[in-house]
Amino acid sequence: MDREYIKAKLVNLPHEPGSYQMKDKNNEIIYVGKAKDLHNRVNQYFTGSHDFKTTKLVSNIEDFDFIVTKTEKEALVLEINLIKKYRPKYNIQFIDDSSYPYIKLTKEKYPRLLVARDTRKDKKAKYFGPFPDATAARNTQKLLQGLYPLRRCDKMKDKVCLYYHMGQCLGPCEYDIPAEKYEQMSEQISRFLNGDTKEMENELREKMMSASENLEFEKAQEYKEMLQSLASVAKDKQNIEKDQRGAIDAFAWYFEKGYLAITGFLVRDGVVLNKEFRLRPLYGDIEDEFSSFLVQFYQEHPSPRELLLPKDFDCSSLEGVLDMRISQPQKGYRRKLIEMCLENAKKQLALKFNTVERQETMTSNAVEELSKLAGRAMNRVELFDNSHISGAFTVASCVVYEDGVPDKKSYRLYKLHTGNSDVDSMKEVVYRRYFRLLKEEGRMPDGILVDGGWIQIEAAKEILDSLGLGETIKIMGLVKDDHHNTNALMDTDGETFDIDKNSGLFFLLTRMQDEVHRVAITYHRKLRSKAQTKSILDEIEGIGPKRKKLLLKSFGNFTNLKNASEEDIAKVVPKEAARNVYEALHAQNTMEEE
């Protein structure tokens, strides 16, 4: 860090609201924040004492930038957009977490009932939930699909399918169904998912009794099972206090030892459907981080009717940004929800703090130990692995670790042109990876870890030297014992460094090896599976996807097509294409016989 340069920039910062962006030595944004007063807020990072977490962030800052806005609200929106765009590693982000399942009722001409997690993709649809887990959502979907024969297929077909014959679809693909019928079903489904189950219960009981009186015992049993499923779905709910006031979310935070714990309850009609919890190191202002989290959260989830927040929190920047009513209750049921959030945040932090702190410390120490063995900083490391079967479908993967954490957006996959030589594969993938980074002026790693010892080190070094990167990127090889377990590292001079199997570095290297191998194998299996489902028809001139589908539909299956005459095939596709198909299939038969 050039302190004189930073000092000069700090003096000239404006006393206005805006967003600031901290950058590292590679000019990459590592932290984004917002402030009511840019001058005061940014200066706080470089003056006075900080806790360990903030000190670590500041030690990685080489420069900063800022954007002035008219209001603090605009600064908050800008901050969120920059976080989504750059994904800075020191920001608290929602994007890495999985979302809850919802029941989705589409607004199509012939609606469908689906389980969905992305509630922003189709804004016309109705979403009900969230549900505690996918099982609860699918049980509800199954129950409703059994009662209401909505369309099941993704795309409308030409003829009715099995669901129509089972009585679980009205068959709009073939029959003219009045729009009012679907509107009525959609309305009944919406009432049920909003909590009104009595109408459905009464209807099922009447149908069960009627079937029983008509001696239709199998049908009566079906209705009985539906009633049981209905009771089971209702039983999944977890009542804490009766409150029929719609959708309410409550969030609170607790801060201790450099960590911010955020807890939220998602309440629907007095029922806590699930709990949100985040535990992250804190690098900025508590209230700013909390506001940032909430905006990110509601970019991924439907807004409740009301959002409850702690009474001492300044929520002025959120008003107008979040499209919902924000309350800060002083008493009653809503106040109890906030107190529950706060208490849970405290307890969860106490339970998880030691584990998270230990993991971060181990990872930090492991990166430090690796850097010491390499004789230089090894903060950004790349690993390669290849996979093939007897030279077929040869692929390679490149995984990237930043400060001991996977940087998945930087992963790369390669189809290799070399055979089954691991050395040739290493040379090809290293050349392609770093030639492209040079060409595009991309970010280079501090080091490469290769699997295979000295031979692979030589192969990688040969390529890096030819690209003029031999002095820029450190190469180290993973050395394995007789049991195929990594027990040492080797440098380009052939010197080996033993690794303690109880050390953080050993566990970090093991995780890295498992990850690069997993990525390569997954890609290899994908290509192999794709090739196995490929038909010989895909290789015949004049036969595209439509004609291929037409041939298989006309002859019923591939065997019938192979046994057909050229004249028969010509009845389905043009003569020249038919001749190509006939010759290709008969040539294939000859090769199989030989």
C-alpha positions as CSV (number, residue, x, y, z in Angstrom):
1,M,0.0,0.0,0.0
2,D,1.3,3.4,-1.0
3,R,0.3,5.3,2.2
4,E,1.1,8.7,0.8
5,Y,-1.0,8.1,-2.2
6,I,-3.9,6.8,-0.1
7,K,-3.5,9.8,2.3
8,A,-3.8,12.3,-0.5
9,K,-7.0,10.6,-1.9
10,L,-8.6,10.5,1.6
11,V,-8.1,14.3,2.1
12,N,-10.0,15.0,-1.1
13,L,-13.0,12.7,-0.5
14,P,-16.3,14.7,-0.6
15,H,-18.7,15.0,2.4
16,E,-21.5,13.5,0.4
17,P,-23.4,10.2,0.2
18,G,-22.3,7.5,-2.1
19,S,-20.7,4.1,-2.6
20,Y,-17.0,3.3,-2.2
21,Q,-15.1,0.3,-3.6
22,M,-11.9,-1.1,-2.1
23,K,-9.4,-2.6,-4.5
24,D,-6.5,-5.1,-4.1
25,K,-3.0,-5.2,-5.8
26,N,-4.7,-6.7,-8.9
27,N,-7.1,-3.8,-9.1
28,E,-9.9,-6.1,-8.3
29,I,-12.8,-4.9,-6.1
30,I,-12.7,-6.8,-2.8
31,Y,-15.2,-4.7,-0.8
32,V,-18.1,-2.4,-1.6
33,G,-19.7,-0.2,0.9
34,K,-22.1,2.8,1.1
35,A,-22.0,5.9,3.3
36,K,-24.0,9.0,4.3
37,D,-20.6,10.8,4.3
38,L,-18.0,9.3,2.0
39,H,-15.1,11.4,3.6
40,N,-15.8,10.3,7.1
41,R,-16.6,6.7,6.4
42,V,-13.7,5.8,4.2
43,N,-11.2,7.6,6.4
44,Q,-12.3,5.4,9.3
45,Y,-10.7,2.4,7.6
46,F,-7.2,4.0,7.6
47,T,-7.2,5.7,11.0
48,G,-7.4,4.3,14.5
49,S,-7.3,0.6,15.6
50,H,-9.6,-2.2,14.2
51,D,-10.4,-5.7,15.1
52,F,-8.6,-8.6,13.3
53,K,-11.2,-8.9,10.5
54,T,-11.1,-5.3,9.5
55,T,-7.3,-5.1,9.8
56,K,-7.1,-8.1,7.4
57,L,-9.3,-6.2,4.9
58,V,-7.3,-3.0,5.2
59,S,-4.0,-4.9,4.7
60,N,-5.2,-6.0,1.3
61,I,-6.3,-2.6,0.1
62,E,-4.0,-1.0,-2.5
63,D,-6.5,1.6,-3.8
64,F,-10.1,2.7,-3.6
65,D,-12.7,4.4,-5.8
66,F,-16.0,6.0,-5.1
67,I,-19.2,7.1,-6.7
68,V,-21.2,10.1,-5.3
69,T,-25.0,9.9,-5.2
70,K,-27.7,12.4,-4.4
71,T,-29.2,10.4,-1.5
72,E,-28.3,7.6,0.9
73,K,-31.1,5.5,-0.7
74,E,-29.4,5.8,-4.1
75,A,-26.1,4.8,-2.5
76,L,-27.7,1.6,-1.1
77,V,-29.1,0.6,-4.5
78,L,-25.8,1.3,-6.2
79,E,-24.0,-0.7,-3.5
80,I,-26.2,-3.8,-4.1
81,N,-25.8,-3.5,-7.9
82,L,-22.0,-3.4,-7.5
83,I,-22.0,-6.3,-5.1
84,K,-24.0,-8.4,-7.6
85,K,-21.7,-7.4,-10.4
86,Y,-18.3,-7.9,-8.8
87,R,-19.1,-10.3,-5.9
88,P,-16.4,-8.9,-3.6
89,K,-15.0,-11.5,-1.3
90,Y,-15.4,-9.4,1.9
91,N,-19.0,-8.5,1.4
92,I,-21.9,-10.3,3.1
93,Q,-23.8,-11.8,0.2
94,F,-27.0,-13.7,-0.1
95,I,-26.2,-15.1,-3.6
96,D,-24.3,-18.1,-2.3
97,D,-27.2,-19.4,-0.3
98,S,-30.0,-21.7,-1.5
99,S,-33.5,-20.3,-1.6
100,Y,-36.7,-21.8,-0.3
101,P,-39.2,-23.8,-2.4
102,Y,-42.5,-22.2,-3.3
103,I,-45.6,-23.5,-5.0
104,K,-46.0,-21.7,-8.4
105,L,-49.3,-21.3,-10.1
106,T,-48.7,-20.0,-13.7
107,K,-50.8,-17.4,-15.4
108,E,-50.8,-19.3,-18.8
109,K,-53.9,-19.9,-20.8
110,Y,-53.8,-23.5,-19.4
111,P,-52.1,-23.0,-16.0
112,R,-49.7,-25.4,-14.4
113,L,-48.8,-26.0,-10.7
114,L,-45.0,-26.2,-10.1
115,V,-42.5,-26.3,-7.3
116,A,-40.1,-23.3,-7.9
117,R,-37.2,-21.6,-6.1
118,D,-36.6,-18.7,-8.4
119,T,-39.6,-16.4,-7.7
120,R,-38.4,-13.5,-9.9
121,K,-38.1,-15.3,-13.2
122,D,-41.9,-15.3,-14.0
123,K,-43.4,-12.2,-12.4
124,K,-46.9,-13.0,-13.8
125,A,-47.2,-16.2,-11.8
126,K,-48.6,-16.5,-8.3
127,Y,-46.2,-17.9,-5.6
128,F,-47.3,-19.5,-2.3
129,G,-44.9,-20.2,0.5
130,P,-42.1,-20.5,1.4
131,F,-42.3,-24.1,2.4
132,P,-39.9,-25.6,5.0
133,D,-38.3,-27.9,2.5
134,A,-38.8,-29.4,-1.0
135,T,-40.6,-32.5,0.4
136,A,-43.4,-30.4,2.0
137,A,-43.8,-28.4,-1.2
138,R,-43.9,-31.5,-3.4
139,N,-46.4,-33.2,-1.0
140,T,-48.7,-30.2,-1.4
141,Q,-48.2,-30.1,-5.1
142,K,-49.0,-33.8,-5.4
143,L,-52.2,-33.4,-3.4
144,L,-53.5,-30.4,-5.4
145,Q,-52.6,-32.1,-8.7
146,G,-54.7,-35.1,-7.7
147,L,-57.7,-32.9,-7.0
148,Y,-57.4,-30.3,-9.8
149,P,-56.6,-31.6,-13.3
150,L,-54.3,-28.8,-14.5
151,R,-51.9,-29.2,-17.4
152,R,-48.8,-31.2,-16.6
153,C,-46.6,-30.9,-19.7
154,D,-44.1,-28.2,-20.2
155,K,-45.0,-27.8,-23.9
156,M,-48.4,-28.5,-25.4
157,K,-48.5,-31.7,-27.4
158,D,-50.6,-32.8,-30.3
159,K,-52.5,-35.5,-28.5
160,V,-53.6,-36.3,-25.0
161,C,-51.2,-38.2,-22.8
162,L,-51.4,-40.6,-19.9
163,Y,-52.4,-37.9,-17.4
164,Y,-55.6,-37.4,-19.4
165,H,-56.5,-41.1,-19.3
166,M,-55.8,-41.1,-15.6
167,G,-58.2,-38.2,-15.1
168,Q,-55.4,-35.8,-14.0
169,C,-55.5,-33.5,-17.0
170,L,-58.5,-32.1,-19.0
171,G,-56.5,-32.5,-22.3
172,P,-56.5,-28.9,-23.6
173,C,-54.0,-30.0,-26.3
174,E,-56.8,-31.9,-28.1
175,Y,-60.1,-30.6,-26.7
176,D,-61.6,-27.2,-26.3
177,I,-61.8,-26.5,-22.6
178,P,-63.6,-23.3,-21.5
179,A,-61.3,-20.7,-19.9
180,E,-63.8,-20.4,-17.0
181,K,-63.0,-24.0,-15.9
182,Y,-59.3,-23.2,-15.4
183,E,-60.1,-19.8,-13.7
184,Q,-62.3,-21.7,-11.2
185,M,-59.6,-24.3,-10.4
186,S,-57.0,-21.6,-10.0
187,E,-59.2,-19.7,-7.6
188,Q,-59.8,-22.8,-5.5
189,I,-56.1,-23.6,-5.4
190,S,-55.3,-20.1,-4.4
191,R,-57.8,-20.2,-1.6
192,F,-56.4,-23.5,-0.3
193,L,-52.8,-22.2,-0.4
194,N,-53.8,-19.1,1.4
195,G,-55.0,-21.2,4.3
196,D,-58.7,-21.9,3.5
197,T,-58.8,-25.7,3.6
198,K,-62.4,-26.2,4.9
199,E,-64.0,-26.2,1.5
200,M,-61.7,-28.8,0.2
201,E,-62.1,-31.0,3.3
202,N,-65.9,-30.9,3.0
203,E,-65.8,-31.6,-0.7
204,L,-63.5,-34.6,-0.2
205,R,-65.7,-36.0,2.6
206,E,-68.9,-35.7,0.4
207,K,-67.2,-37.5,-2.5
208,M,-65.9,-40.2,-0.1
209,M,-69.4,-40.8,1.3
210,S,-71.0,-40.8,-2.1
211,A,-68.5,-43.3,-3.5
212,S,-69.0,-45.5,-0.5
213,E,-72.8,-45.4,-0.9
214,N,-72.5,-46.4,-4.5
215,L,-70.2,-49.3,-3.5
216,E,-67.2,-47.7,-5.3
217,F,-64.9,-48.7,-2.5
218,E,-61.6,-48.1,-4.4
219,K,-62.6,-44.6,-5.2
220,A,-63.8,-44.0,-1.6
221,Q,-60.4,-45.2,-0.4
222,E,-58.7,-42.7,-2.8
223,Y,-60.7,-39.9,-1.3
224,K,-59.9,-41.1,2.2
225,E,-56.1,-41.1,1.4
226,M,-56.5,-37.5,0.0
227,L,-58.1,-36.4,3.2
228,Q,-55.2,-37.9,5.2
229,S,-52.7,-36.2,2.9
230,L,-54.6,-32.9,3.4
231,A,-54.3,-33.4,7.2
232,S,-50.6,-34.3,6.9
233,V,-49.9,-31.1,4.9
234,A,-51.7,-29.0,7.5
235,K,-49.8,-30.8,10.3
236,D,-46.4,-29.9,8.8
237,K,-47.1,-26.3,9.9
238,Q,-45.5,-25.1,13.2
239,N,-47.8,-22.8,15.2
240,I,-46.2,-20.4,17.6
241,E,-49.1,-18.0,18.2
242,K,-52.3,-17.4,16.4
243,D,-52.2,-14.4,14.1
244,Q,-54.2,-14.3,10.9
245,R,-52.6,-11.2,9.5
246,G,-50.9,-12.5,6.3
247,A,-47.2,-12.6,5.4
248,I,-44.8,-11.1,8.0
249,D,-41.0,-11.3,8.0
250,A,-39.0,-10.4,11.0
251,F,-35.2,-9.8,11.1
252,A,-32.7,-8.8,13.8
253,W,-28.9,-9.0,14.3
254,Y,-26.3,-9.5,16.9
255,F,-22.6,-8.6,16.8
256,E,-19.7,-10.0,18.8
257,K,-16.0,-10.8,18.3
258,G,-15.9,-9.3,14.8
259,Y,-18.8,-11.4,13.5
260,L,-22.3,-10.3,12.5
261,A,-25.1,-12.8,13.1
262,I,-28.4,-12.1,11.2
263,T,-31.6,-14.1,12.0
264,G,-35.0,-13.9,10.4
265,F,-38.3,-15.6,10.8
266,L,-40.6,-16.0,7.8
267,V,-44.2,-16.0,9.2
268,R,-47.3,-16.8,7.2
269,D,-50.6,-16.5,9.0
270,G,-49.1,-16.8,12.4
271,V,-47.0,-19.9,11.3
272,V,-43.2,-19.8,11.3
273,L,-42.4,-21.6,8.1
274,N,-38.6,-21.3,8.3
275,K,-35.7,-19.4,9.8
276,E,-32.9,-17.5,8.0
277,F,-29.5,-17.4,9.6
278,R,-26.2,-15.8,8.4
279,L,-22.9,-15.6,10.2
280,R,-20.2,-13.5,8.5
281,P,-17.1,-11.5,9.5
282,L,-18.0,-7.8,9.7
283,Y,-15.8,-5.4,7.7
284,G,-18.1,-2.3,7.5
285,D,-20.7,-0.5,9.5
286,I,-23.3,-2.9,11.2
287,E,-26.4,-1.1,10.1
288,D,-25.0,-0.7,6.5
289,E,-24.3,-4.4,6.3
290,F,-27.7,-5.3,7.7
291,S,-29.4,-3.0,5.1
292,S,-27.3,-4.5,2.3
293,F,-28.3,-8.0,3.3
294,L,-32.0,-7.2,3.4
295,V,-32.0,-5.7,-0.1
296,Q,-30.1,-8.7,-1.5
297,F,-32.5,-11.1,0.3
298,Y,-35.6,-9.5,-1.2
299,Q,-34.2,-9.5,-4.7
300,E,-34.4,-13.3,-4.4
301,H,-37.6,-13.7,-2.4
302,P,-41.2,-12.3,-2.7
303,S,-41.9,-9.4,-0.5
304,P,-44.1,-10.0,2.6
305,R,-47.0,-7.7,3.5
306,E,-44.9,-6.4,6.4
307,L,-41.3,-6.4,7.4
308,L,-40.4,-6.2,11.2
309,L,-37.1,-4.7,12.2
310,P,-35.5,-3.7,15.6
311,K,-36.8,-0.4,17.0
312,D,-33.3,1.2,17.3
313,F,-32.4,0.5,13.7
314,D,-32.3,3.5,11.3
315,C,-34.3,2.1,8.4
316,S,-34.7,5.4,6.4
317,S,-32.4,4.2,3.6
318,L,-34.6,1.1,3.2
319,E,-37.9,2.9,2.8
320,G,-38.5,3.4,-0.9
321,V,-35.9,0.7,-1.8
322,L,-37.9,-2.2,-0.4
323,D,-41.5,-2.4,-1.8
324,M,-43.2,-3.3,1.5
325,R,-44.4,-1.9,4.8
326,I,-41.6,-1.6,7.4
327,S,-42.5,-1.6,11.1
328,Q,-40.4,-1.3,14.2
329,P,-42.8,-2.7,16.9
330,Q,-42.6,-1.6,20.5
331,K,-44.9,-4.2,22.0
332,G,-47.1,-7.2,21.5
333,Y,-46.8,-10.2,19.1
334,R,-44.6,-8.4,16.6
335,R,-42.2,-7.2,19.3
336,K,-42.0,-10.9,20.5
337,L,-40.9,-11.9,17.0
338,I,-38.1,-9.4,17.0
339,E,-37.0,-10.6,20.5
340,M,-37.0,-14.2,19.2
341,C,-34.8,-13.2,16.3
342,L,-32.4,-11.5,18.5
343,E,-32.2,-14.4,21.0
344,N,-31.7,-16.9,18.2
345,A,-29.0,-14.7,16.7
346,K,-27.1,-14.7,20.0
347,K,-27.5,-18.5,20.5
348,Q,-26.6,-19.4,16.9
349,L,-23.5,-17.1,17.0
350,A,-22.4,-18.8,20.3
351,L,-22.8,-22.2,18.7
352,K,-21.2,-21.6,15.4
353,F,-18.6,-19.0,16.2
354,N,-15.8,-21.3,17.4
355,T,-16.3,-23.6,14.4
356,V,-16.2,-20.8,11.8
357,E,-13.3,-19.0,13.5
358,R,-11.3,-22.2,13.7
359,Q,-12.0,-23.0,10.0
360,E,-11.0,-19.5,8.9
361,T,-7.9,-19.6,11.1
362,M,-6.9,-23.0,9.7
363,T,-7.4,-21.9,6.1
364,S,-5.5,-18.7,6.7
365,N,-2.6,-20.5,8.4
366,A,-2.6,-23.1,5.6
367,V,-2.2,-20.4,2.9
368,E,0.5,-18.8,5.0
369,E,2.4,-22.1,5.3
370,L,2.1,-22.8,1.6
371,S,3.5,-19.3,0.9
372,K,6.4,-20.0,3.2
373,L,7.3,-23.2,1.5
374,A,7.0,-21.6,-2.0
375,G,9.1,-18.6,-0.9
376,R,6.4,-16.2,-2.2
377,A,2.8,-15.3,-1.7
378,M,0.5,-18.1,-2.8
379,N,-2.9,-16.4,-2.3
380,R,-4.3,-17.3,-5.7
381,V,-3.6,-20.9,-6.7
382,E,-4.7,-22.9,-9.7
383,L,-4.9,-26.7,-10.0
384,F,-5.3,-29.0,-13.1
385,D,-6.6,-32.5,-13.5
386,N,-7.5,-34.6,-16.6
387,S,-9.8,-37.5,-17.2
388,H,-10.1,-40.0,-20.0
389,I,-10.8,-43.7,-20.9
390,S,-8.1,-45.2,-23.1
391,G,-7.6,-41.8,-24.7
392,A,-11.3,-41.2,-25.4
393,F,-13.2,-38.1,-24.3
394,T,-10.0,-36.6,-22.8
395,V,-10.9,-33.6,-20.8
396,A,-9.2,-31.3,-18.2
397,S,-10.4,-29.1,-15.4
398,C,-8.9,-26.0,-13.9
399,V,-10.0,-25.0,-10.4
400,V,-9.0,-21.7,-8.7
401,Y,-8.5,-21.0,-5.0
402,E,-8.3,-17.5,-3.6
403,D,-7.0,-17.3,0.0
404,G,-7.8,-21.0,0.4
405,V,-11.5,-20.6,-0.7
406,P,-12.8,-21.9,-4.1
407,D,-13.4,-19.2,-6.7
408,K,-15.9,-21.1,-8.7
409,K,-16.6,-18.3,-11.2
410,S,-13.0,-18.7,-12.4
411,Y,-13.2,-22.5,-12.9
412,R,-12.6,-23.7,-16.5
413,L,-13.2,-26.9,-18.5
414,Y,-11.3,-28.1,-21.5
415,K,-11.8,-30.7,-24.2
416,L,-8.3,-31.9,-25.0
417,H,-6.9,-32.8,-28.4
418,T,-4.1,-34.9,-27.1
419,G,-4.3,-38.7,-26.5
420,N,-4.0,-40.5,-23.2
421,S,-0.6,-39.1,-22.3
422,D,-0.9,-37.2,-19.0
423,V,2.2,-35.2,-19.8
424,D,0.9,-34.1,-23.2
425,S,-2.5,-33.3,-21.6
426,M,-0.7,-31.2,-19.0
427,K,1.2,-29.3,-21.6
428,E,-1.9,-28.6,-23.7
429,V,-4.2,-27.4,-20.9
430,V,-1.4,-25.2,-19.3
431,Y,-0.7,-23.6,-22.7
432,R,-4.3,-23.0,-23.5
433,R,-5.0,-21.6,-20.1
434,Y,-2.2,-19.1,-19.9
435,F,-2.0,-18.1,-23.5
436,R,-5.6,-17.0,-23.3
437,L,-5.0,-15.1,-20.0
438,L,-2.0,-13.3,-21.7
439,K,-4.1,-12.5,-24.7
440,E,-7.0,-11.2,-22.7
441,E,-4.8,-9.6,-20.1
442,G,-6.6,-11.7,-17.4
443,R,-5.5,-12.1,-13.8
444,M,-2.6,-14.5,-13.4
445,P,-2.3,-16.8,-10.4
446,D,0.5,-16.6,-7.8
447,G,1.1,-20.3,-8.3
448,I,0.1,-23.6,-9.9
449,L,-0.2,-27.0,-8.1
450,V,0.3,-30.0,-10.4
451,D,-0.6,-33.6,-9.6
452,G,2.1,-36.1,-10.5
453,G,5.4,-35.0,-9.2
454,W,8.5,-34.1,-11.1
455,I,7.4,-35.2,-14.6
456,Q,4.3,-32.9,-14.5
457,I,6.3,-30.1,-13.0
458,E,8.7,-30.2,-15.9
459,A,5.8,-30.3,-18.4
460,A,4.2,-27.2,-16.8
461,K,7.5,-25.4,-16.5
462,E,8.3,-26.0,-20.2
463,I,5.1,-24.3,-21.3
464,L,5.3,-21.4,-18.8
465,D,8.9,-20.7,-19.9
466,S,7.8,-20.6,-23.5
467,L,5.1,-18.1,-22.7
468,G,7.5,-16.0,-20.6
469,L,5.7,-16.7,-17.4
470,G,8.4,-18.9,-15.7
471,E,9.3,-16.2,-13.2
472,T,5.8,-14.9,-12.7
473,I,4.0,-18.1,-11.7
474,K,5.4,-20.5,-9.0
475,I,5.0,-24.2,-9.9
476,M,4.8,-26.8,-7.2
477,G,4.0,-30.5,-7.5
478,L,2.0,-32.7,-5.2
479,V,4.0,-35.8,-4.2
480,K,2.2,-38.9,-3.0
481,D,3.2,-41.9,-0.9
482,D,2.7,-45.6,-1.6
483,H,-1.0,-45.3,-0.6
484,H,-1.6,-42.5,-3.1
485,N,-2.0,-39.9,-0.4
486,T,-0.3,-36.5,-0.7
487,N,2.5,-36.3,1.8
488,A,4.9,-33.7,0.3
489,L,5.3,-30.8,-2.1
490,M,8.1,-30.5,-4.7
491,D,9.4,-27.3,-6.3
492,T,11.0,-26.8,-9.7
493,D,14.5,-27.5,-8.3
494,G,13.3,-31.0,-7.2
495,E,13.4,-30.1,-3.5
496,T,10.7,-31.8,-1.5
497,F,8.9,-30.4,1.6
498,D,7.1,-32.9,3.9
499,I,3.6,-32.0,5.1
500,D,2.3,-32.8,8.5
501,K,-0.9,-34.8,8.1
502,N,-2.4,-33.0,11.1
503,S,-1.7,-29.5,9.6
504,G,-4.2,-27.1,8.0
505,L,-2.1,-27.2,4.8
506,F,-2.6,-31.0,4.5
507,F,-6.4,-30.6,4.8
508,L,-6.4,-27.7,2.4
509,L,-4.4,-29.6,-0.3
510,T,-6.7,-32.6,0.1
511,R,-9.8,-30.4,-0.4
512,M,-8.2,-28.9,-3.5
513,Q,-7.3,-32.2,-5.0
514,D,-10.8,-33.6,-4.3
515,E,-12.4,-30.6,-5.9
516,V,-10.3,-30.5,-9.1
517,H,-10.8,-34.3,-9.5
518,R,-14.6,-34.0,-9.0
519,V,-14.9,-31.2,-11.6
520,A,-12.9,-33.2,-14.2
521,I,-14.8,-36.5,-13.6
522,T,-18.2,-34.7,-13.7
523,Y,-17.3,-33.1,-17.1
524,H,-16.0,-36.3,-18.5
525,R,-19.1,-38.2,-17.5
526,K,-21.3,-35.6,-19.0
527,L,-19.5,-35.8,-22.4
528,R,-19.5,-39.6,-22.3
529,S,-23.2,-39.7,-21.5
530,K,-24.0,-37.2,-24.3
531,A,-22.0,-39.3,-26.8
532,Q,-23.8,-42.5,-25.8
533,T,-27.2,-41.0,-26.5
534,K,-26.1,-39.8,-29.9
535,S,-27.7,-41.6,-32.9
536,I,-26.1,-42.6,-36.2
537,L,-28.8,-40.5,-37.8
538,D,-27.1,-37.4,-36.4
539,E,-24.2,-38.1,-38.8
540,I,-26.2,-38.6,-42.0
541,E,-26.2,-35.8,-44.6
542,G,-29.7,-34.4,-45.2
543,I,-31.1,-35.6,-41.8
544,G,-31.6,-32.9,-39.2
545,P,-33.5,-33.0,-35.9
546,K,-36.9,-32.7,-37.6
547,R,-36.4,-35.5,-40.1
548,K,-34.7,-37.7,-37.4
549,K,-37.8,-37.3,-35.2
550,L,-40.1,-38.0,-38.2
551,L,-38.3,-41.2,-39.2
552,L,-38.4,-42.6,-35.7
553,K,-42.0,-41.7,-35.3
554,S,-43.0,-43.2,-38.6
555,F,-41.1,-46.5,-38.1
556,G,-41.7,-46.8,-34.3
557,N,-38.2,-47.6,-33.3
558,F,-34.6,-47.7,-34.7
559,T,-34.7,-51.5,-35.4
560,N,-37.7,-51.1,-37.7
561,L,-35.9,-48.3,-39.5
562,K,-32.8,-50.4,-40.1
563,N,-35.0,-53.3,-41.5
564,A,-36.9,-50.9,-43.8
565,S,-36.2,-50.7,-47.6
566,E,-35.0,-47.6,-49.3
567,E,-38.4,-47.2,-50.9
568,D,-40.2,-47.3,-47.5
569,I,-37.8,-44.7,-46.1
570,A,-38.4,-42.5,-49.2
571,K,-42.1,-42.3,-48.3
572,V,-41.1,-40.3,-45.2
573,V,-38.1,-38.2,-46.3
574,P,-36.8,-37.1,-49.8
575,K,-35.3,-39.7,-52.1
576,E,-31.7,-38.5,-51.7
577,A,-31.9,-38.3,-47.9
578,A,-33.6,-41.8,-47.9
579,R,-30.7,-43.2,-49.9
580,N,-28.2,-41.7,-47.5
581,V,-30.0,-43.2,-44.5
582,Y,-30.3,-46.7,-46.1
583,E,-26.6,-46.8,-47.1
584,A,-25.5,-45.5,-43.7
585,L,-27.5,-48.1,-41.8
586,H,-26.4,-51.0,-44.0
587,A,-22.8,-49.9,-43.7
588,Q,-23.2,-49.9,-40.0
589,N,-24.6,-53.5,-40.1
590,T,-21.6,-54.7,-42.1
591,M,-19.1,-53.2,-39.6
592,E,-20.9,-54.8,-36.7
593,E,-20.8,-58.2,-38.4
594,E,-17.1,-57.9,-39.0
